[in-house]
């Protein structure tokens, strides 16, 4: 079953909506990029490695010692990501197949480094 994102964004757990939680994720990821600018390579692209795009979105990533962490971000955050010294690429690097759970594990492992 496909979920209609126009209807799920305002859904709340009683504390936060999906939309609000995604905004937090975007902001926290950009903080990670900003805090580690010049230390770990970060990149951003409007195209995936295979040339496909998601209109209104771009992909950004950072190469941590524990593995690549990447997220799709709304186009309106492109200038903010550039400010974090992320390298603009024609296409994103080849995806290593990481899942959402892999990203969580890589982030937690990074905190322990």
RAURRA-V786412 format. One record per backbone hydrogen bond with DSSP energy under -1.0 kcal/mol. NH is the residue of the N-H (numbers start at 1). CO is the residue of the C=O. If there is no record, write none. Layout:
# RAURRA-V786412
nh	co
NH	CO
NH	CO
This chain:
# RAURRA-V786412
nh	co
7	4
8	4
9	5
11	8
13	16
18	11
19	9
21	17
22	18
23	19
24	20
25	21
26	22
27	23
28	24
29	25
30	26
31	27
32	28
33	29
34	30
35	31
36	32
37	34
39	36
40	36
43	61
44	87
45	59
48	52
51	48
57	54
58	73
59	45
60	71
61	43
62	69
63	41
64	62
64	67
67	64
69	62
71	60
73	58
75	56
77	74
78	75
81	77
82	78
83	79
85	82
86	81
87	42
89	44
92	47
103	99
104	100
105	101
106	102
107	103
108	104
109	105
110	106
111	107
112	108
113	110
